[in-house]
Amino acid sequence: MSEAPGATGAMQDGREKSGVKEGRVLYGALDLGTNNCRLLIAAPSGRGFRVVDAYSRIVRLGEGLSQSGRLSDAAMERALAALRVSAEKVRRRGVTRFKAIATQACRSAANGAEFIERVAAETGLRLEVISPKEEARLSVAGCVNLLDRTADAALVVDVGGGSTELSWIDLSAGPGPRGGQAPIRAWCSIPLGVVTLAEEFPEGNGEPELWFREMVDAFRRRLEGFVGAEALRSTFLSGRAHIVGTSGAITSLAGMHLDLPRYDRNRVDGIWMTRAECEAAADRLISMTMAERAAQPCIGPDRADLVLAGAAILQAVQEVWPCDRVRVADRGLREGILLTMMTPRRRRGARMRKGTRPHA
């Protein structure tokens, strides 16, 4: 956790006063992924937090990375533009506790470290390139409130642009520890996300149904090679488990399922879909042209060429780990970062309320 870049004090921005002027601490979390740049600024509230400001921009940092092994100049410029906006929001809000992370694109690119240095020089943001294991942990922390505690197990699937993190959660012992933690029994990271899978299988090569099936099978082969979660397989086969899916592609599927006239996070985040409903939404998308998908209000032109790759990943997971219930999460790494940063502060506050002095 670090100080916010260039924090200079309180300012008014037209929506809400800064945290410094109100005498409260504001937290900021930034996630630079292979496809998106996302920022969340929040204040602690009860066991969660209240969002003060948010920003999201599709930047496609990993565009072409799977072929060249490098971040392209155009992709870096798109990411830098979004990061400059994010840095300015952090400064204007008076954020004092801040963490910024980068994931698969910066992990795998030959010029990833060089780009991280350039970001620091040009925006003041110090990005931490996290490991796949840390990415999986934060995804679970961000989605922990969506776990069905009456189930015996859950599988959190975080579909990114360049990789997909899967975390198997054992819920059989009960609610488990609080504070954003969950009992992760196994995890894996597969270096296929919506961008890399779509680039590996360009649309227009053959019949749409066969093209989609090729993407499903490609991810399925990778997932079948992981055997570290076999202890929980019987729980899934007996119907005592569920999936939590977090990604723009999965939330787009949910929006299609609900026939929303425009995307509404309050309608999507936390809804349950059956496996049949997920496949029906994917079938609708397969039957559409790229232009028709772009015209869908919950997809748009930025996701039109990627949404089916995300649907293919979800279908592959459901085939390898049979599960009829999927909970859709419009949350993830940013929320996990915030909850993780806020937890120590809440624990100190609880000790002080009980009359126990914290150790120096």
Residue pairs with C-beta under 8 A, 6 or more apart in sequence:
1 97
1 98
1 99
1 341
2 98
2 99
2 126
3 96
3 97
3 98
4 28
4 90
4 91
4 94
4 95
4 96
4 97
4 98
5 87
5 90
5 91
5 98
5 123
5 124
5 125
5 126
6 87
6 91
6 124
7 20
7 90
7 91
7 94
7 95
7 96
8 91
9 18
9 20
9 21
9 94
10 17
10 18
10 20
10 21
10 94
11 18
11 21
11 92
11 93
11 94
12 18
13 92
13 93
15 53
16 52
16 53
18 26
18 92
18 93
18 94
19 25
19 26
19 43
19 52
19 93
19 94
19 95
19 96
20 26
20 94
20 96
21 94
24 43
25 43
25 44
25 96
25 97
25 345
26 41
26 42
26 43
26 52
26 93
26 94
26 95
26 96
26 97
27 41
27 42
27 43
27 44
27 49
27 95
27 97
27 98
27 338
27 341
27 342
28 39
28 40
28 41
28 42
28 90
28 93
28 95
28 97
28 98
28 99
29 39
29 40
29 42
29 98
29 99
29 100
29 333
29 334
29 335
29 337
29 338
29 341
30 37
30 38
30 39
30 40
30 83
30 86
30 90
30 98
30 99
30 100
30 101
30 125
30 127
30 334
31 37
31 38
31 39
31 100
31 101
31 103
31 332
31 333
31 334
31 337
32 59
32 61
32 79
32 83
32 100
32 101
32 102
32 103
32 105
32 106
32 127
33 61
33 102
33 103
33 104
33 105
33 160
33 161
33 162
33 333
34 60
34 61
34 62
34 65
34 103
34 104
34 105
34 160
34 161
34 162
34 163
34 193
34 195
34 196
35 58
35 59
35 60
35 61
35 62
35 160
35 161
35 162
35 193
35 194
35 195
35 248
35 306
36 56
36 57
36 58
36 59
36 161
36 248
37 55
37 56
37 57
37 59
37 61
37 79
37 82
37 83
37 86
38 54
38 55
38 56
38 333
38 334
39 53
39 54
39 55
39 56
39 86
39 89
39 90
39 334
40 51
40 53
40 54
40 334
40 335
40 338
41 51
41 52
41 53
41 54
41 89
41 90
41 93
41 95
42 49
42 50
42 51
42 52
42 338
43 49
43 50
43 52
44 50
44 342
44 345
44 346
47 178
47 346
48 145
48 339
49 338
49 339
49 342
52 93
53 89
53 93
55 82
55 85
55 86
55 89
57 81
57 82
57 85
58 302
58 303
59 75
59 78
59 79
59 81
59 82
60 75
60 78
60 161
60 195
61 71
61 75
61 76
61 78
61 79
61 105
61 106
61 161
62 71
62 75
62 104
62 105
62 109
62 161
62 162
62 193
62 195
62 196
63 72
63 74
63 75
63 195
64 72
64 75
64 199
65 71
65 72
65 75
65 105
65 108
65 109
65 162
65 195
65 196
66 162
66 195
66 196
66 199
66 200
67 199
69 108
69 109
69 110
70 109
70 110
70 111
71 105
71 106
71 109
71 111
71 112
71 115
76 115
76 118
79 115
79 119
80 118
80 119
80 122
80 123
83 119
83 123
83 125
84 122
84 123
86 123
86 125
87 123
87 124
87 125
90 98
90 125
97 341
99 128
99 337
99 341
100 125
100 126
100 127
100 128
101 127
101 128
101 129
101 130
101 135
101 138
101 333
101 337
102 112
102 116
102 127
102 128
102 129
102 130
103 129
103 130
103 135
103 160
103 162
103 163
103 333
104 132
104 160
104 161
104 162
104 163
104 191
104 193
105 112
105 161
105 162
106 112
106 113
106 115
106 116
106 127
106 129
107 129
107 131
107 132
108 162
108 191
109 115
112 129
113 129
116 127
116 129
119 125
119 126
119 127
120 126
120 127
130 138
132 163
132 165
132 189
133 187
133 189
135 158
135 160
135 163
135 165
135 189
135 333
136 156
136 158
136 165
136 166
136 167
136 184
136 187
136 188
136 189
137 167
137 184
137 187
137 336
138 332
138 333
138 336
138 337
138 340
139 156
139 158
139 165
139 167
139 246
139 332
139 333
139 336
140 156
140 167
140 169
140 182
140 184
140 336
141 180
141 181
141 182
141 335
141 336
141 339
141 340
142 180
142 246
142 329
142 331
142 332
142 333
142 334
142 335
142 336
142 337
142 339
143 156
143 244
143 246
143 329
143 331
143 332
143 335
143 336
144 180
144 181
144 182
144 339
146 244
146 270
146 327
146 329
146 331
147 154
147 169
147 171
147 182
147 244
148 154
148 171
148 242
148 325
148 327
149 171
149 174
149 175
151 171
151 240
151 241
151 242
152 170
152 171
152 172
152 235
152 240
152 241
153 168
153 169
153 170
153 171
153 172
153 232
153 235
153 236
153 240
153 241
154 168
154 169
154 171
154 241
154 242
154 243
154 244
155 166
155 167
155 168
155 169
155 236
155 241
155 242
155 243
155 244
155 317
155 321
155 323
156 165
156 166
156 167
156 169
156 243
156 244
156 246
157 164
157 165
157 166
157 243
157 244
157 245
157 246
157 247
157 250
157 313
157 314
157 317
158 164
158 165
158 166
158 167
158 246
158 247
158 332
158 333
159 193
159 194
159 245
159 246
159 247
159 249
159 250
159 310
159 313
159 314
160 193
160 194
160 247
161 193
161 194
161 195
161 196
161 306
162 191
162 193
162 195
162 196
163 189
163 190
163 191
163 192
163 193
163 196
164 189
164 190
164 192
164 193
164 219
164 313
165 187
165 188
165 189
166 187
166 188
166 189
166 190
166 223
166 226
166 317
167 184
167 186
167 187
168 184
168 185
168 186
168 187
168 229
168 232
169 182
169 183
169 184
169 185
170 183
170 185
170 232
171 183
172 235
173 183
176 182
176 183
177 183
179 339
179 343
179 346
179 347
180 336
180 339
180 340
180 343
185 229
185 231
185 232
186 228
186 229
186 231
186 232
187 228
188 223
188 226
188 228
188 229
190 219
190 222
190 223
190 226
192 200
192 218
192 219
192 222
192 313
193 309
193 313
194 247
194 248
194 249
194 306
194 307
194 309
194 310
194 313
195 306
195 309
197 215
197 218
197 219
197 309
197 312
197 313
198 305
198 306
198 308
198 309
200 218
201 211
201 214
201 215
201 218
201 309
203 211
203 290
203 305
203 308
204 211
205 211
208 286
208 287
209 286
212 282
212 286
212 308
212 311
212 312
215 308
215 309
215 312
215 313
216 312
216 315
216 316
216 319
217 316
219 312
219 313
219 316
219 317
220 316
220 319
220 320
223 316
223 317
223 320
224 320
232 241
233 321
235 241
236 321
236 322
236 323
237 322
239 324
241 321
241 323
242 323
242 325
242 326
242 327
243 317
243 318
243 321
243 323
243 325
243 326
243 327
244 326
244 327
244 329
245 314
245 326
245 327
245 328
245 329
246 329
246 330
246 331
246 332
247 310
247 332
248 303
248 306
248 307
248 310
249 303
249 306
249 307
249 309
249 310
249 311
249 313
249 314
250 310
250 314
250 326
250 328
250 329
251 263
251 268
251 269
251 298
251 328
251 329
251 330
252 296
252 298
252 299
252 303
252 307
252 310
253 273
253 278
253 281
253 282
253 285
253 307
253 310
253 311
253 314
253 328
254 268
254 271
254 273
254 281
254 298
254 328
255 263
255 264
255 268
255 296
255 297
255 298
255 299
256 281
256 284
256 285
256 296
256 298
256 299
257 273
257 277
257 278
257 280
257 281
258 267
258 268
258 271
260 267
260 268
260 297
260 298
261 297
262 297
262 298
263 297
263 298
265 330
268 328
268 330
269 328
269 329
269 330
269 331
270 327
270 328
270 329
271 327
271 328
272 325
272 326
272 327
272 328
273 281
273 325
273 326
273 327
273 328
274 324
274 325
274 326
275 318
275 323
275 324
275 325
275 326
276 324
278 311
278 314
278 315
278 318
278 326
279 315
281 311
282 308
282 311
282 312
282 314
282 315
285 293
285 307
285 308
285 311
286 308
288 296
290 304
290 305
291 304
293 299
293 303
293 304
293 307
293 308
294 300
294 301
294 304
296 304
299 307
314 326
318 326
348 358
351 357
351 358
352 358
